[in-house]
Amino acid sequence: MNRTILIVLDSVGIGALPDANQYNDEGSNTLANIAKEVGGLKLDTLESLGLGNIHPIEGVKKQEQPLASYGKMAEKSPGKDTTTGHWEMAGVVLEHPFPVYPEGFPKELLEEFEQKIGTKTLGNKVASGTKIIEELGSKHQETGYPIVYTSADSVFQIAAHEEVVPLDRLYEMCLIAREMLQGEHGVGRVIARPFIGDEGQYKRTSNRKDYSRLPHEETVLQTMQKSGKDVIGIGKISDIYAGLGVTKSYKSKSNSEGLSITLERIKEDSSGLIMLNLVDFDMLYGHRNDVLGYAKSLEEADKMLSDIIKHLKDDDLLIITADHGCDPTHPGTDHTREFVPLLVYGKNHEPKNLGVREAFTDVAQTLSEIFTLGKEFPGKSLL
């Protein structure tokens, strides 16, 4: 195998983990609950690969001879956020969860931030990103003060109207926050959340930018880069890993654009890893409890995946998985602590039942074995 294409279906979980009760996520199952709610999903490509063999999903049939190996992975790290999930599949397991702020950020922390950016802020509470700009957008436009908020995840989010706070200035504020938020306040991500529009019609733009913490250990991406392999990140992959280990990055503004870019990169000659994150499932539908939108987005991505499979080279390996759940039928709007699906396809690959994997790090160990990197990660190779 000369190349691996790793596609992360952001938030597409497949059933509550045994410890989901610790996160108030009992009964969550992003895929199965969406399918039940809409009367079945039409996912012909994923069905043929063996998605229905992992867990019963209405509309997705179990295959006697699936095209891919199939299974599901449990998250070993505590937490249920994007950074934790992606770090773990790259070989880094967290011992302690990133800090969260259910009551908002400490007063002294926010005052330090305001002093460093030279302006006051609005918000400082747990909130939905769309709702907080509805609530505070007009005041933000009047004052110019950025809106700071968080969620159940370990995030420090800064929202600002693009005509009030230019993007460069918003990104500068995020870099200041990222540099400041270390140690006990080392949140997983600082996120720029720009928006446009007028009161009652505010809309978030695709100019979001994530600033992640640096991994405390070397990821498989970094190991691959050192070995001279290509590591192509598409979507927010480079942001998630703070650029470490990524040799070339392509931004995308939607799932469809990300898949199109991936298809073009597959058609090129390269050796190493192409890694894509499909964020729309999570950002546009999971967090907004939009069941119908989530279902439609899954079906649209499924159609595009068929083109990707058709263009795979004989020595390519395709891995499809997720980083956590975000069940839009579950109470609240936060991520859900779930297993993630696992599908592994190659033209010369013999499909097998991969069972239940103990950690996402099995992906990192698999990449290390495929590319003979000589580094052991805390997982078991899927091979």
N, C-alpha and C positions, 0 to 999 in steps of 0.2 A: 504494500500500500504506500502510495507516494503522497497522498493528500487526504485530509479529513475536513469535511464540512460539518460544522457544529451549529445547529439551529436551536436557539432558545426561545420557546413560545412563552413569552413573559406572562406569568401568573396562571398558566394553564395546568392547574393541579388536578389530581385524580383520586382524591379521597383523604380523609382526615388521618393524620399520623396518630400513633398510640398516645402521644403526650399532648394532643390537641386541646384537651380539657384545661391544660395550664394556660392556654391562650384564648380560652372561651370560643374555641372553634370546633367543638363537637358537631358532627353531622355535616361538616363542609365537604363538598366534592364539586369543584368547579365544573368539570366536564359533564359528569352524570346529572348534576342538578340543573344545569342549563338545558341539557337534552330533554330532561323530563318536563321542564317548564314550557318548552317550545314544541313539544310533541315529536321530538326526534331530530337528530342532526344528520345532514347529508355530507359525509366526509369520505368520499370515495377513495381518495389517495391514501389517507391515513388508515382507513378501513383495510385496504389491500395490504398495507404494511403490517397490520396486526394490532391496531389500537384497541379493537374490541376484544382482543384476547387478554388484555391487561386487566380490564374491569368492565362489567356490563354498562353499556352506554346506549340509551334508546336511539334507534336509527342506525347504529354502527354494528354491523354483524361480526361475529366471531369467525375467523378464517381457519379452515382445516389445514391449509398450506399457506401461511402468511409469507409475504415477500421479505420481511425483515425479522431479525431477532427482536424480542419484545420483553418488557419487564417494567418494573417501577423502582424508583429510588427514594430512600428515606433521607431526610436531612439530619446530619449528625450534630451540626452546630446549633446552639440555641438561637432562636429568632426566626423570622419569616420575611426577610426583606431582600431586595434585589442584590445588594452588595454581598450579604452573607451567602446567598445561594450561588452567585457567580464565583466568589472567592473559593467556595468549597469545591465546585466542579473543576476549578483550576488547581486544586490540591492543598488549599489552606483551610483548616478547620479552626473555628473560634472556640475558645474555652469559656469565654464570658460574652454575653450579648452586648451589642452596642448600646449606649445609654439612650433612654427614651424620656420624654418630658410630658406626662399626662396632664400636668398643671401649668404647662408653659415653661419657658426658660427662666432660671433664677434672675432676680432683679439685677444683681451685680454683674451677671454675665451680659445681659442685654445693655446695661449702661456702658459697659466697656466697649461693646460693639458700636453703640451710637457715638461714643466719643471718637472711635477710630474712623468711622465713615463721615463724621461731621454733621449728623442730622438725627432727629428723633425718628422713631418707628411707630407703626401701628400694629395692632393685633396681639401678638405674643400669646397664642393659645392653640389648642388642638382644633383643627378645622379641615373641612373639605376644601380643596383648592378652588373649586368653582363657586362655592358658597361664600367663601371669605372675600372674594373680589366683588361679589354682589353686595355684601354687607359694607365693605370698607373702600370700594373702588372710587366712589365720588369724593370721599374725604381725602383719599390719597391724591386725587387729581387737584383738590383744593390746596393741600399742604405740600405736596411733593414728597411726603414721608413714605418710605418703602414699607410694605406689609410683610411682617415676619410671622410665620406660623409653623406648626409641626403636625405630626399625625401619630398614629400608634407605632409607626416605624421610627427608626433613628435618623431623623432628617431635620435640617435647619433650612426652611424654604423662604425665599425672598421673592415676593410678587411685586411687579411694578408695571405701570402702563408705559408702552414703548414711546409714546409722545411726551411723557412726563419725565421719565428716567431713560435716557438712551441706553441701548443694549450694552455698549462698552462700559458704561458707568455701573449698570446692574451686575455685569460680570466682575467688575473690579470689587464691588461690595462682597460678592460671593468669595472671591479670592481672599479678601480680608477676613471673612468669617472662617474660611477653611484653615487659614494659618492660625487663627485664634483658638479654634475648637480642637484642642489636643488633650491628651491625658484623660482625666475623668470625664471631660466633656467632648471626647473625641467621637462625634456622631459619625454614622456610616457615610452620609452624604450631605453636602450643601447643594441646594438646587435653585437655579435661577428659573423663575416662573413668570415670564413676560406675558402681558395681555394687551388687547386693543379694544376699541369700541367706546360707547357711551353708557351712562347709567341705564340699567335694565337690559343692556345688550352687550355686556362685556364678554369677550371671547379670548381664551388663552391661545397663544401662537405656538408655532413649531420651533421657536428659537430658544426653547428650554435648553439648559446646560447643567450637567451634573459634575460635582467636584467630590470625588471619593477620597476616603482615607487611604493611605498607602498600606498595602498588605504587609503584615509583620514577618512573613516568610516569602521565599521565592516561589512564584507561581510557575506552572508548566509553560505558560506563555513566555516568561522570561527565559526559561531553560531552552525552549525551542529557538528563541531569537539568538541566544548565545551560540547555539549549534549551527547557525547560518540558515535556518529555515524561515520561510515567509510566515508571518502571522498577520493576517488581514482581518481587521475589525470593522464590522458594518453596523450602523445604528449607533447605540450608546456604549458599545463595547469598550472603546478607548477611554471614555469617561469613567466607566465602572472600575477599570484597573489603573486609573490615573495615568494612562498612557504607557505604563510599564509593560514591556514585552510585545507591544504592537508595532509592527514594522510599517504598516500602512493603514490608514483609517479613512472610511467613507461614511459621511453623515447621511441619514435618511429622514424624511419627514413623515413617513407612513410605513405600514407593513408592506404595502404593495411596492413602494419604492425600494425598501430594503431587500425584498425578494428579487426585484429586477436587477439591482446592483449585484446581488449574490450570483444570479444566473450569468451575468456578464463576466464576473470573476472566474466562475467555473469554466467558462469557454476558453479562458486564457490558460497559458502554461504556467504552472507554479508548483512549488513543493512545500508542503507544510500544512498550515491551518487557515481555514476561512471560517470566521465565527460571526454569527448574526444574532442580534436580539430583536424580537418583534414586540415592540412596546405597546402598540395600540390596544391589545387585549386588556392590558392592565390599566393603562392611563385613561383611555377613552371609555371603557365599558365596565371593567371590574370595579373600579373605585366609584363609579357613578351608578352602580346597581342597574346597569342597562343590559338586561338579559337578552333582549332581541338583538341589540346592536352587537353584543358579544357573539351570539350565535351566527349572525350574518358575517362577521369578521372572520370567524373560524372557517366558514364555508368558502369564503373568498380566498383565504390563504391556502386552503386545501387544494383548490384548483391550480394555483400557481406552483405549489409543491410538485405537481405532476410534471411540469416543464423542467424543473430542477432535476428530478430523477431521470428524465429522458436524456439530459445532457451530461450526466455524470460519466467520467472516464472509467475505463476498466479497473484502474488502480485507485479509484476514489472510494472513501468510506463516508457515508452520511450518518450522522447521529442527530436525532431529534429528541429534545427533552424540554424541561422547564426549570424555573428557579424557585418557585413557591406557588401558592394558590391565591386567588382573589375571587372567591365565589360570590357572584352578584346576587344570588338568592339568599345569602347568609345575612343575618342582622349586622348593621354597620356598613362601613365603606372601606374597611381596611383589608390588608392581606390576610390570608388564611393559612394555617399551619397544615400542609398537606404533603402526601407523596407526590412525586412528579412522574409522568410517563417517560418511558425510555424505548426508543425504536432505533435499531442499528441496521443499515442497509448497505450492501455493496453488490455489484453485479456478479462477483465470484464468491460471494459470502453465503455460507450455509445457515439458514435461519434456525434459531434455537430459542427456547424459553429461558430467559436470563433471570427469572425469578424476582425476588425482592432484594435489592441491593442495600447494604447497610449505610452507605454514604455516597454523596455526590462525587467524592474524590475518586471513585472508580473511573470516572471520565479522565481525570488527570493521569492516573496510572496507565490507562489504556493508551493515551497519547504518548506517554513515555516509552511504552513497549513498541508501539508502531514505528516510532522514529528513532529507536535505540538511543535514547537520551542518556541512559546510564544513571538516572536519578530515581529513587524510590519515593513515591508519594503514599500517604496513608490510606490506600484503597486497594481493591482487587481489580485487575484488568478484566475488561469485558471479553477479551479474547480467550 
